[in-house]
């Protein structure tokens, strides 16, 4: 695969670095990791007399801390305009990892349709963050109500295509056109950073991401990555 055009790399670095978005994005990713670690510690206290469960919860805390270090390092690398590292990674495993990193959501049903042999040529740390952000957005849109999230992926014309769709309230019209801009959000407690960072990550891989209405009236995000 040909090297990325330096002008594109500089433009991406400028966009991500503008107005302190780099620091805010790092804080956003750190907050996500801390939320999962906090949940795991709560469960550890609850199961303190069950050694097997206690160890499992504490292991989860360690995983989130290590993941936070890796993600923050990768985000800072993007801000410096460094090329992303890439490896062939099964998409199904990325989706599983993203789901496992989410806080408990028993009211949400997931439907995943991904061929086991479908791989993406990507940075698995960064691309897992993209999926985690999209899944978390879908879950938060339900606001505690029952909902369904569908994840689909397939290969088409030299690209890997992936969709995340929910049956929630959909994208607010007032933010639809600016959804991927930093600090733009339709959620009362949203930071407006997850989707901006996700777009930067996907575009750094030479791909694209878009948002629209799904068949069930909720939000649908579609992204694609080039095959090597």
N, C-alpha and C positions, 0 to 999 in steps of 0.2 A: 504494500500500500504506500502511496506517495506521501511525502512529509507534508505537514500542514503549512499553508501559506503564512509566512511571518506576519503579514498585515492582519490576517484573521486572528492570529494568536494575540497580537497587541490590542486589537479591538475588544476581544473577549476579556483580556486582563483589565482593560480600562473600565469596561462595563461593570465587572464584578467588584473592582476596587473603589468605584465612585461612591461618594457619600458614606464611607465607612461600612459598606455592605459586607466587606470581608469579615470584619470583626463581628458584625451582627450575625452573619451566617455561621461562624464558628460557635457563637453563643447559642444559636438555634440548635445546632447539632449536639452541642454539649447538653443542652436542656433535655433533648429527646433521650439521650443516654442516661441522664440522671433520673428521669421519670421512670424508666424501666428498672434501673438499679434500686430506686426507692421502693418500687412495688415488690421487687425480689427480697429486699430487707424486711419489709412488712410480713411477707410470707414466711421468711426465716424465723422471725420472732413468734409467729403463730405456731410454727411447727418445730419449735426449739427442742422438744422432747423426742422428736422423730429424726434420728441421726441421718438417715438416708435422704429424707426430704430437705433437711437443713443443709446438708452438703450440696444438694442440687441447686438450692436457692442461692447459696453463697457462690457457687461456680458461675451462676448467671450474672452476679454482680461483677465478678472478675472479667467475664466475657465482655460486658458492656464497657468497662473501663478501658480494656485493650482496644475495643472497637472505636471508642471515642478518640483515643490517641491516633489511631490510624486514619479516621475520617478527617480529623482536624488537620493532620499533616497533608492529606490529599487536597483538602480545600485550599490551604495556603499555597500549595503547589499550583493549583489552578489560578490563583490570584497573581502569582508570579509569571504566569504564561507558560508554565512547564507543560510538555506533552503528557497525556495520560499514559500510564502503563496498561498494556492490554494482554489478555490471555483468553483462550477459549474456555468459556464457563457455561455449564448447563443452566438454562433460564429457570427451569423448575426448581433447582436448588437455590437460586437467588430469591425466588418468590417465597420459598419455604423459610429462608433465613429472615426475610423482611417480615413475614407473618409472625415468626417466633419472637421478634423484637418488639412487637406491639403490646401495649397494655391489654389486660383482660377485656374481652368484649363478647360475652356470651350471647348478646342480643343480635350479633351479626353473623350471617351465613356467608361462607365463601364458596365460590364455584370456580375451580381452576381447570382450564383446558389448555394444556401445554404438552406437546410431544416430549417424551423423556430424552430423546436424542437431539433435541433442538438446543444449540449453543449460540452464545453471543460472544463476539470478540471485543472484550471490554475490561475495564478495571472493576473487579468484583466488589471492592469496598465502596467505590463511588456509585456504581449502578444499583447496589442494594439500597443505598440511601435514597435514590430516585424512587424505587419501588416502595420503600417505607414511607416516604412523604406522600405518595399518591394513595396508598392504603389508609394512612392515618387521616388524610383529608376526607376520604370517603366515610370512615368511621365517625369522625367528628360531625359530619354533616347530618347524621342520623339523630344526634343529640339525645342518645339513650334509647331511642325507639328501635324496634326491630327493623333490620334492613338486610340487603343482599349485595355483595360485591362480587363481580365477575372479572376474572383475569384470563385473557386469551393471548396466545402467541403462535405465530406461524412464520414460515419462510415464503417470501414472494419476490420474484424478480431481483435476486441478488441482495435482498434486504431481509433483516429479521424484523417483523412487525409485532407490536405488543399493545394490547388495550387493557385499560382498567376502567370498569364501568360500575356505577352504583344506581340504586333505585331511590335515591334520596331526593331532596328538593331541587337539585340542579344548581347551575351557576347563576348568581345574581346578575341581572342585566347590566347594572351600573358598574360592575367590575369586569365583565366578560372580555372587553376589548383590551384591558390592561392586566390581565390575570397573571402574566409571567413577569411583570415588572416588580422590582424590589419594593417592599413595604406596601404592596397592594393586596388587600384581603377582603373577603366577604364575610369572614367570621368575626364574632364579637371579641374573641380572645386570640385571634390569629396574629401572627407576626408579619405575614406577607413575604416570607423569605424562603420557605420550602420549595415553592414552584419556581421562583427565580433561580435558585441554586440548581434545581433539577434541570431547567432549560440549559444552564451553563454546562452542566455535566454532559448532557446528551449531545449538545453541539460540539463539545470538545472531542467527542468520539466520532464526529463527522455525521451525526444523525440529526433528527428533528423531532419536535414534540408539539402537539396541538391539543386544544380542548374544545369541547362542544357538548351538545345534548345527546344523551344516549337514547336507545329505542324505548326505554321504560320511563323516560322523562327526567332521569337523574343526570349526573355529570358523566362524561366519558373522556378519558385522556388516551390519546393514541401517540405512540412514539415508534421510531424506526432507527435501526442501526445498520450500517453497511457490513456486508460480510467481507472477510479478509480476501 
